[in-house]
Amino acid sequence: GELQAQWVVDRWKSDKPLRVVRIYGAPTDNNAKLFKQGQDNVLNPLIASGKVKVVAEDWATDWKPDAAKKIMNAAITRSGHDFDAVIVSNDGTAGGAIQALLEEGLAGKVIVTGQDADLAGCQRIMRGTQSMTVFKPVSKLATLAAQIAVATAKGKMPHAETTLDNGFTQVPCFFEKIVAVDKDNMMDTVVAAGFHSASEVQ
């Protein structure tokens, strides 16, 4: 969430307030709440200072693209074309939002974020209708998870630097570096990692 919001803020060069539509994930998914919290960490101080204005926001039921499209359609109905970015929590819902933008002739004219580096999202980035996604290097995450599992089974669980509250308990957490991916670094990140091939994302 922080990567998404920071990517957008870093690219806003105007003195005018940045006007954003925010589309969150499923309200029943704690991950969606954590992604929003990350966005809030970056955006809330800027909202308080008047540098960012949220023109619409809502949660996409079950992470469904159709739900995101309805949110985007409603935002356009309320605000017209008077917004600069759509901060969307994952690539699937970004696809729904972009469908609404396509219908209004706005696709590629406003910033749209995503997450997961799924193939459709990466293709939209290369074609210019989506601006960025967040790539989580799956092979590194899997290796880290396996190492922790083996160590835990041997009674030697590594010390976690932080914990996250999952609503029931504080869960020890280990983090692997994630990457904001756009058209400029797609080949050096997603493709170089073997997540998608160059021919697939083109």
ROGUBA-617946 format. One record per residue: x, y, z of N, C-alpha, C in turn; residue number from 1; residue in three letters. Coordinates in nm, 2 decimals, m for minus. Each point is the difference from the previous one (the first is absolute). Layout:
BEGIN
REC  X  Y  Z  X  Y  Z  X  Y  Z  NUM  Ala;
...
END
This chain:
BEGIN
REC  0.08  m0.12  0.00  m0.08  0.12  0.00  0.09  0.13  0.00  1  Gly;
REC  0.10  m0.01  0.08  0.09  0.12  0.00  0.07  0.02  m0.13  2  Glu;
REC  0.04  m0.11  m0.06  0.07  0.01  m0.14  m0.10  0.06  m0.10  3  Leu;
REC  m0.12  m0.04  0.00  m0.10  0.05  m0.09  m0.02  0.15  0.02  4  Gln;
REC  m0.03  0.04  0.12  m0.03  0.14  0.02  0.12  0.09  m0.02  5  Ala;
REC  0.12  m0.05  0.04  0.12  0.08  m0.02  0.04  0.01  m0.15  6  Gln;
REC  m0.03  m0.10  m0.07  0.03  0.00  m0.15  m0.09  0.12  m0.06  7  Trp;
REC  m0.12  0.00  0.04  m0.09  0.10  m0.06  0.04  0.14  0.05  8  Val;
REC  0.03  0.02  0.12  0.04  0.13  0.06  0.12  0.05  m0.07  9  Val;
REC  0.10  m0.09  m0.01  0.13  0.04  m0.06  m0.01  0.06  m0.14  10  Asp;
REC  m0.11  m0.04  m0.07  m0.01  0.04  m0.14  m0.10  0.11  m0.02  11  Arg;
REC  m0.05  0.06  0.11  m0.09  0.11  m0.02  0.09  0.13  0.02  12  Trp;
REC  0.02  0.07  m0.11  0.08  0.12  0.00  m0.07  0.13  0.00  13  Lys;
REC  m0.13  0.00  0.00  m0.08  0.12  0.00  m0.01  0.06  0.13  14  Ser;
REC  m0.02  0.14  0.01  m0.03  0.06  0.12  m0.14  m0.02  0.05  15  Asp;
REC  m0.09  m0.04  m0.09  m0.14  m0.03  0.04  m0.01  m0.12  0.08  16  Lys;
REC  m0.10  m0.01  0.08  m0.02  m0.13  0.08  m0.01  m0.12  m0.09  17  Pro;
REC  0.05  m0.11  0.04  m0.01  m0.13  m0.07  m0.14  m0.06  0.03  18  Leu;
REC  m0.08  m0.01  m0.10  m0.14  m0.06  0.03  0.00  m0.14  m0.04  19  Arg;
REC  m0.04  m0.09  0.10  0.01  m0.14  m0.01  m0.13  m0.07  0.03  20  Val;
REC  m0.02  m0.11  m0.08  m0.11  m0.09  0.04  0.08  m0.12  0.06  21  Val;
REC  m0.06  m0.05  0.11  0.06  m0.12  0.07  m0.09  m0.12  m0.01  22  Arg;
REC  0.05  m0.11  m0.05  m0.08  m0.12  m0.01  0.07  m0.11  0.08  23  Ile;
REC  m0.05  m0.04  0.11  0.06  m0.09  0.09  m0.05  m0.14  m0.04  24  Tyr;
REC  0.06  m0.10  0.07  m0.03  m0.14  m0.03  m0.13  m0.04  0.08  25  Gly;
REC  m0.01  m0.13  0.02  m0.12  m0.05  0.07  0.00  0.04  0.15  26  Ala;
REC  m0.11  0.05  0.05  0.00  0.05  0.14  0.01  m0.12  0.10  27  Pro;
REC  m0.02  m0.12  m0.05  0.00  m0.12  0.09  0.15  m0.05  0.00  28  Thr;
REC  0.09  0.05  m0.07  0.13  m0.05  m0.01  0.10  0.09  0.07  29  Asp;
REC  0.06  m0.05  0.11  0.09  0.08  0.08  0.12  0.05  m0.09  30  Asn;
REC  0.04  m0.07  m0.10  0.10  0.05  m0.09  m0.04  0.13  m0.06  31  Asn;
REC  m0.12  0.01  m0.04  m0.05  0.12  m0.06  0.01  0.12  0.09  32  Ala;
REC  m0.03  m0.03  0.13  0.01  0.11  0.10  0.14  0.04  0.02  33  Lys;
REC  0.10  m0.09  0.00  0.14  0.03  0.01  0.05  0.08  m0.12  34  Leu;
REC  m0.05  m0.03  m0.12  0.04  0.07  m0.12  m0.05  0.15  0.02  35  Phe;
REC  m0.12  0.01  0.04  m0.06  0.14  0.03  0.08  0.07  0.10  36  Lys;
REC  0.04  m0.07  0.11  0.08  0.07  0.10  0.13  0.05  m0.05  37  Gln;
REC  0.06  m0.08  m0.09  0.13  0.04  m0.06  m0.02  0.13  m0.08  38  Gly;
REC  m0.11  0.00  m0.08  m0.03  0.12  m0.08  m0.03  0.12  0.09  39  Gln;
REC  m0.07  m0.03  0.11  m0.03  0.11  0.10  0.13  0.06  0.06  40  Asp;
REC  0.10  m0.08  0.02  0.12  0.05  0.06  0.06  0.11  m0.08  41  Asn;
REC  m0.01  m0.02  m0.14  0.06  0.10  m0.09  m0.10  0.12  m0.02  42  Val;
REC  m0.13  m0.04  m0.02  m0.10  0.10  m0.05  m0.05  0.09  0.12  43  Leu;
REC  m0.02  m0.05  0.11  m0.07  0.07  0.11  0.06  0.14  0.03  44  Asn;
REC  0.13  0.00  0.02  0.06  0.13  0.02  m0.02  0.10  m0.11  45  Pro;
REC  0.00  m0.05  m0.13  m0.02  0.09  m0.11  m0.14  0.04  m0.02  46  Leu;
REC  m0.10  m0.09  0.04  m0.14  0.04  0.01  m0.02  0.11  0.10  47  Ile;
REC  0.06  m0.02  0.12  m0.01  0.10  0.10  0.05  0.14  m0.04  48  Ala;
REC  0.11  0.00  m0.08  0.06  0.12  m0.04  m0.07  0.06  m0.12  49  Ser;
REC  m0.10  m0.07  m0.06  m0.07  0.05  m0.12  0.07  m0.03  m0.13  50  Gly;
REC  0.12  m0.08  0.00  0.07  m0.03  m0.12  m0.06  m0.11  m0.08  51  Lys;
REC  m0.08  m0.08  0.07  m0.07  m0.12  m0.06  m0.15  0.02  0.04  52  Val;
REC  m0.09  m0.03  m0.10  m0.14  0.00  0.02  m0.06  m0.13  m0.05  53  Lys;
REC  m0.07  m0.07  0.09  m0.07  m0.12  m0.04  m0.14  0.03  m0.05  54  Val;
REC  m0.02  m0.02  m0.13  m0.13  0.04  m0.06  m0.10  m0.12  0.01  55  Val;
REC  0.05  m0.12  0.02  m0.09  m0.12  0.02  0.08  m0.11  0.05  56  Ala;
REC  m0.06  m0.09  0.08  0.06  m0.12  0.05  m0.10  m0.10  0.04  57  Glu;
REC  0.04  m0.13  m0.02  m0.10  m0.11  0.04  0.08  m0.13  0.00  58  Asp;
REC  m0.06  m0.10  0.05  0.05  m0.14  0.01  m0.06  m0.08  m0.11  59  Trp;
REC  0.09  m0.08  m0.07  m0.05  m0.09  m0.11  m0.03  m0.14  0.06  60  Ala;
REC  m0.13  m0.03  0.01  m0.04  m0.13  0.06  0.07  m0.11  m0.07  61  Thr;
REC  0.06  m0.09  0.09  0.06  m0.12  m0.05  0.11  0.02  m0.10  62  Asp;
REC  0.06  0.12  0.00  0.11  0.03  m0.10  m0.05  m0.01  m0.15  63  Trp;
REC  m0.13  0.02  m0.02  m0.05  m0.03  m0.13  0.02  0.12  m0.10  64  Lys;
REC  0.06  m0.02  m0.12  0.01  0.11  m0.09  m0.13  0.07  m0.03  65  Pro;
REC  m0.11  m0.07  m0.01  m0.13  0.07  m0.02  m0.03  0.09  0.11  66  Asp;
REC  0.03  m0.03  0.12  m0.03  0.09  0.11  0.09  0.12  m0.01  67  Ala;
REC  0.12  m0.01  m0.04  0.09  0.11  m0.02  m0.05  0.09  m0.11  68  Ala;
REC  m0.05  m0.06  m0.11  m0.05  0.08  m0.11  m0.12  0.08  0.05  69  Lys;
REC  m0.09  m0.06  0.08  m0.12  0.08  0.05  0.05  0.12  0.08  70  Lys;
REC  0.10  m0.02  0.09  0.06  0.10  0.08  0.05  0.12  m0.09  71  Ile;
REC  0.07  m0.04  m0.10  0.06  0.10  m0.09  m0.11  0.07  m0.08  72  Met;
REC  m0.10  m0.07  m0.05  m0.11  0.06  m0.07  m0.07  0.10  0.09  73  Asn;
REC  m0.02  m0.04  0.13  m0.07  0.09  0.09  0.09  0.13  0.03  74  Ala;
REC  0.13  m0.02  0.01  0.09  0.11  0.02  m0.01  0.10  m0.12  75  Ala;
REC  0.00  m0.06  m0.12  m0.01  0.09  m0.12  m0.14  0.07  0.00  76  Ile;
REC  m0.10  m0.07  0.04  m0.13  0.07  0.00  0.00  0.11  0.10  77  Thr;
REC  0.06  m0.01  0.11  0.01  0.11  0.10  0.09  0.11  m0.03  78  Arg;
REC  0.12  m0.04  m0.05  0.11  0.10  m0.02  0.03  0.03  m0.14  79  Ser;
REC  m0.07  m0.06  m0.10  0.04  0.02  m0.14  0.14  m0.06  m0.02  80  Gly;
REC  0.08  0.08  m0.08  0.13  m0.04  m0.03  0.10  0.07  0.09  81  His;
REC  m0.04  0.06  0.11  0.08  0.09  0.08  0.08  m0.09  0.11  82  Asp;
REC  0.09  m0.08  m0.05  0.08  m0.08  0.09  0.13  m0.03  m0.07  83  Phe;
REC  0.11  m0.03  0.07  0.13  m0.01  m0.06  0.05  m0.14  0.01  84  Asp;
REC  m0.04  m0.08  0.10  0.05  m0.13  0.03  m0.11  m0.09  0.06  85  Ala;
REC  0.02  m0.13  m0.03  m0.09  m0.10  0.06  0.10  m0.10  0.08  86  Val;
REC  m0.01  0.01  0.13  0.09  m0.09  0.08  m0.08  m0.13  0.03  87  Ile;
REC  0.03  m0.11  m0.07  m0.07  m0.12  0.00  0.09  m0.10  0.07  88  Val;
REC  m0.06  m0.09  0.09  0.08  m0.08  0.08  0.06  m0.13  m0.07  89  Ser;
REC  m0.06  m0.05  m0.11  0.07  m0.11  m0.07  m0.03  0.01  m0.15  90  Asn;
REC  0.07  m0.09  m0.08  m0.02  0.01  m0.14  m0.14  m0.04  m0.05  91  Asp;
REC  m0.06  m0.10  0.07  m0.13  m0.04  m0.05  m0.10  0.11  0.01  92  Gly;
REC  0.00  0.07  0.11  m0.10  0.11  0.02  0.05  0.12  m0.09  93  Thr;
REC  0.13  0.02  m0.02  0.04  0.10  m0.09  m0.06  m0.02  m0.14  94  Ala;
REC  0.00  m0.13  m0.04  m0.06  m0.03  m0.13  m0.15  0.05  m0.01  95  Gly;
REC  m0.07  m0.02  0.10  m0.14  0.05  0.00  m0.01  0.15  m0.01  96  Gly;
REC  0.09  0.07  0.08  0.00  0.14  0.00  0.04  0.05  m0.14  97  Ala;
REC  0.09  m0.06  m0.06  0.05  0.04  m0.13  m0.11  m0.02  m0.11  98  Ile;
REC  m0.08  m0.10  0.02  m0.11  m0.02  m0.10  m0.09  0.12  0.01  99  Gln;
REC  m0.03  0.05  0.12  m0.08  0.12  0.01  0.07  0.12  m0.06  100  Ala;
REC  0.13  0.01  0.02  0.07  0.11  m0.06  0.00  m0.01  m0.15  101  Leu;
REC  0.02  m0.12  m0.06  0.00  m0.02  m0.14  m0.13  0.06  m0.06  102  Leu;
REC  m0.11  m0.03  0.07  m0.13  0.04  m0.05  m0.02  0.15  0.00  103  Glu;
REC  0.08  0.07  0.08  m0.01  0.14  0.01  0.12  0.07  m0.08  104  Glu;
REC  0.08  m0.08  m0.07  0.11  0.06  m0.07  0.11  0.05  0.09  105  Gly;
REC  0.01  m0.05  0.12  0.10  0.04  0.10  0.11  m0.09  0.02  106  Leu;
REC  m0.01  m0.12  m0.05  0.11  m0.10  0.02  0.13  0.05  m0.06  107  Ala;
REC  0.11  m0.01  0.08  0.13  0.05  m0.04  0.02  0.15  0.03  108  Gly;
REC  m0.11  0.07  0.04  0.01  0.14  0.03  0.01  0.03  0.15  109  Lys;
REC  m0.04  m0.09  0.08  0.01  0.01  0.14  0.09  m0.11  0.06  110  Val;
REC  0.06  0.02  0.11  0.08  m0.11  0.06  m0.09  m0.10  0.06  111  Ile;
REC  0.04  m0.13  m0.02  m0.07  m0.11  0.06  0.10  m0.10  0.06  112  Val;
REC  m0.02  m0.03  0.13  0.10  m0.09  0.07  m0.06  m0.14  0.00  113  Thr;
REC  0.08  m0.09  0.04  m0.04  m0.14  0.01  0.10  m0.08  0.10  114  Gly;
REC  m0.02  m0.13  0.00  0.08  m0.08  0.09  m0.01  m0.15  m0.05  115  Gln;
REC  0.11  m0.07  0.01  0.01  m0.14  m0.03  0.08  m0.03  m0.12  116  Asp;
REC  0.02  0.10  m0.09  0.07  m0.03  m0.13  m0.07  m0.11  m0.08  117  Ala;
REC  m0.13  m0.01  0.01  m0.06  m0.11  m0.08  0.01  0.03  m0.15  118  Asp;
REC  m0.01  m0.10  m0.09  0.03  0.02  m0.14  m0.08  0.11  m0.06  119  Leu;
REC  m0.13  0.00  0.02  m0.09  0.11  m0.06  0.04  0.13  0.05  120  Ala;
REC  0.04  0.02  0.13  0.05  0.13  0.05  0.12  0.04  m0.07  121  Gly;
REC  0.10  m0.09  m0.01  0.13  0.03  m0.07  m0.03  0.04  m0.15  122  Cys;
REC  m0.09  m0.07  m0.06  m0.03  0.04  m0.14  m0.06  0.14  m0.01  123  Gln;
REC  m0.09  0.03  0.10  m0.06  0.13  m0.01  0.11  0.11  0.03  124  Arg;
REC  0.09  m0.03  0.08  0.11  0.10  0.03  0.08  0.02  m0.13  125  Ile;
REC  0.04  m0.11  m0.07  0.07  0.02  m0.13  m0.08  0.07  m0.10  126  Met;
REC  m0.13  m0.01  0.00  m0.09  0.06  m0.10  m0.04  0.14  0.05  127  Arg;
REC  0.03  0.04  0.12  m0.02  0.14  0.04  m0.13  0.03  0.07  128  Gly;
REC  m0.09  m0.11  0.03  m0.12  0.03  0.07  0.01  m0.01  0.15  129  Thr;
REC  0.10  m0.08  0.05  0.02  m0.01  0.14  0.14  0.06  0.02  130  Gln;
REC  0.02  0.07  0.12  0.13  0.07  0.02  0.11  m0.09  0.07  131  Ser;
REC  m0.04  m0.07  0.10  0.09  m0.08  0.08  m0.06  m0.12  0.06  132  Met;
REC  0.08  m0.09  0.05  m0.05  m0.11  0.08  0.11  m0.02  0.11  133  Thr;
REC  m0.03  m0.08  0.10  0.10  m0.04  0.10  0.03  m0.15  m0.02  134  Val;
REC  0.13  m0.02  m0.02  0.05  m0.14  m0.03  0.06  m0.06  0.13  135  Phe;
REC  m0.05  m0.11  0.04  0.05  m0.08  0.11  0.08  m0.12  m0.06  136  Lys;
REC  0.13  0.00  0.02  0.08  m0.11  m0.07  m0.03  m0.14  0.07  137  Pro;
REC  m0.09  m0.07  m0.07  m0.05  m0.13  0.06  0.10  m0.10  0.03  138  Val;
REC  0.11  m0.01  m0.08  0.10  m0.10  0.03  0.07  0.03  0.13  139  Ser;
REC  0.03  0.13  0.02  0.07  0.04  0.12  m0.09  m0.02  0.12  140  Lys;
REC  m0.13  0.04  m0.01  m0.09  m0.02  0.10  m0.02  m0.15  0.04  141  Leu;
REC  0.00  m0.08  m0.10  m0.02  m0.15  0.03  0.13  m0.05  0.07  142  Ala;
REC  0.11  0.04  m0.04  0.13  m0.04  0.06  0.00  0.04  0.15  143  Thr;
REC  m0.04  0.13  0.02  0.00  0.05  0.14  m0.10  m0.07  0.08  144  Leu;
REC  m0.12  m0.03  m0.05  m0.10  m0.08  0.07  0.05  m0.14  0.04  145  Ala;
REC  0.07  m0.06  m0.10  0.05  m0.14  0.03  0.11  0.00  0.10  146  Ala;
REC  0.08  0.10  0.00  0.11  0.01  0.10  m0.06  0.02  0.14  147  Gln;
REC  m0.10  0.09  0.01  m0.06  0.02  0.13  m0.07  m0.13  0.05  148  Ile;
REC  m0.07  m0.06  m0.10  m0.07  m0.13  0.04  0.09  m0.10  0.05  149  Ala;
REC  0.12  m0.02  m0.07  0.09  m0.10  0.05  0.06  0.03  0.13  150  Val;
REC  0.04  0.13  0.02  0.06  0.04  0.12  m0.10  m0.01  0.12  151  Ala;
REC  m0.13  0.03  m0.03  m0.10  m0.01  0.11  m0.02  m0.15  0.03  152  Thr;
REC  0.00  m0.09  m0.10  m0.02  m0.14  0.03  0.12  m0.06  0.09  153  Ala;
REC  0.12  0.07  m0.02  0.11  m0.05  0.08  0.01  0.08  0.14  154  Lys;
REC  m0.10  0.08  0.02  m0.01  0.07  0.13  0.09  0.12  0.00  155  Gly;
REC  0.04  0.05  m0.12  0.10  0.11  0.00  m0.06  0.11  m0.09  156  Lys;
REC  m0.13  0.04  0.03  m0.06  0.10  m0.08  0.08  0.14  0.01  157  Met;
REC  0.03  0.06  m0.11  0.07  0.12  0.00  m0.08  0.11  0.07  158  Pro;
REC  0.08  0.10  0.06  m0.07  0.11  0.06  m0.07  0.09  m0.10  159  His;
REC  m0.12  0.03  0.02  m0.08  0.09  m0.09  0.03  0.14  0.04  160  Ala;
REC  0.02  0.09  m0.10  0.03  0.14  0.04  m0.13  0.08  0.03  161  Glu;
REC  m0.11  m0.06  m0.04  m0.13  0.07  0.02  m0.12  m0.10  0.01  162  Thr;
REC  m0.11  0.05  0.04  m0.12  m0.08  0.00  m0.12  0.07  m0.07  163  Thr;
REC  m0.10  m0.07  m0.04  m0.12  0.06  m0.05  m0.12  m0.06  0.07  164  Leu;
REC  m0.10  0.08  0.03  m0.12  m0.04  0.07  m0.10  m0.05  m0.10  165  Asp;
REC  m0.03  m0.13  0.00  m0.09  m0.06  m0.09  m0.15  0.00  0.05  166  Asn;
REC  m0.02  0.07  0.11  m0.13  0.00  0.06  m0.02  m0.10  0.12  167  Gly;
REC  0.10  m0.09  0.00  m0.01  m0.10  0.11  0.13  0.00  0.09  168  Phe;
REC  0.11  0.03  m0.07  0.13  m0.01  0.07  0.10  0.08  m0.07  169  Thr;
REC  0.11  0.03  0.06  0.12  0.06  m0.07  0.08  m0.10  m0.07  170  Gln;
REC  0.01  0.00  m0.13  0.06  m0.10  m0.08  0.15  0.05  m0.03  171  Val;
REC  0.10  m0.08  0.04  0.13  0.03  m0.04  0.01  0.01  m0.16  172  Pro;
REC  0.07  0.10  m0.05  0.01  0.02  m0.14  0.14  0.02  m0.05  173  Cys;
REC  0.02  m0.06  m0.12  0.13  0.02  m0.07  m0.03  0.06  m0.14  174  Phe;
REC  0.08  0.09  m0.04  m0.03  0.07  m0.13  0.11  m0.02  m0.10  175  Phe;
REC  m0.05  m0.01  m0.12  0.09  0.00  m0.12  m0.02  0.13  m0.08  176  Glu;
REC  0.10  0.05  m0.06  m0.01  0.12  m0.07  m0.10  m0.01  m0.12  177  Lys;
REC  m0.09  0.10  m0.01  m0.10  0.00  m0.11  0.04  0.12  m0.09  178  Ile;
REC  m0.05  0.00  m0.12  0.04  0.10  m0.10  m0.12  0.07  m0.07  179  Val;
REC  0.01  0.13  m0.01  m0.10  0.07  m0.08  0.05  m0.01  m0.15  180  Ala;
REC  m0.09  m0.05  m0.08  0.03  m0.03  m0.14  m0.08  0.09  m0.09  181  Val;
REC  0.07  0.06  m0.10  m0.07  0.07  m0.10  0.06  m0.03  m0.14  182  Asp;
REC  m0.04  0.07  m0.10  0.05  m0.04  m0.14  0.15  0.01  0.00  183  Lys;
REC  0.06  0.09  0.07  0.15  0.02  m0.01  0.08  m0.11  0.06  184  Asp;
REC  m0.05  m0.07  0.10  0.08  m0.11  0.06  m0.06  m0.13  m0.01  185  Asn;
REC  m0.10  m0.02  m0.08  m0.07  m0.13  m0.01  0.10  m0.11  m0.04  186  Met;
REC  0.08  0.03  m0.10  0.10  m0.11  m0.04  0.10  m0.03  0.10  187  Met;
REC  0.04  0.10  0.08  0.10  m0.03  0.10  m0.05  m0.06  0.13  188  Asp;
REC  m0.13  m0.01  0.01  m0.06  m0.05  0.13  m0.08  m0.13  m0.03  189  Thr;
REC  m0.12  0.02  m0.05  m0.09  m0.11  m0.02  0.05  m0.10  m0.10  190  Val;
REC  0.05  0.05  m0.11  0.05  m0.09  m0.11  0.14  m0.06  0.04  191  Val;
REC  0.08  0.08  0.06  0.14  m0.05  0.04  m0.02  m0.11  0.11  192  Ala;
REC  m0.10  0.01  0.08  m0.03  m0.10  0.11  m0.06  m0.13  m0.06  193  Ala;
REC  m0.04  0.00  m0.13  m0.07  m0.11  m0.06  m0.14  m0.02  0.04  194  Gly;
REC  m0.06  0.11  0.05  m0.14  0.00  0.05  m0.09  0.00  m0.13  195  Phe;
REC  0.03  0.08  m0.09  m0.07  0.00  m0.14  0.11  0.02  m0.10  196  His;
REC  m0.02  m0.05  m0.12  0.10  0.02  m0.11  m0.02  0.13  m0.06  197  Ser;
REC  0.10  0.05  m0.07  m0.01  0.12  m0.08  m0.11  0.00  m0.10  198  Ala;
REC  m0.01  m0.12  m0.07  m0.10  m0.01  m0.10  m0.14  0.00  0.06  199  Ser;
REC  m0.02  m0.05  0.12  m0.13  0.00  0.06  m0.05  0.14  0.04  200  Glu;
REC  0.09  0.08  0.05  m0.04  0.13  0.05  m0.02  0.10  m0.11  201  Val;
REC  0.07  m0.02  m0.11  m0.01  0.10  m0.11  m0.14  0.01  m0.06  202  Gln;
END
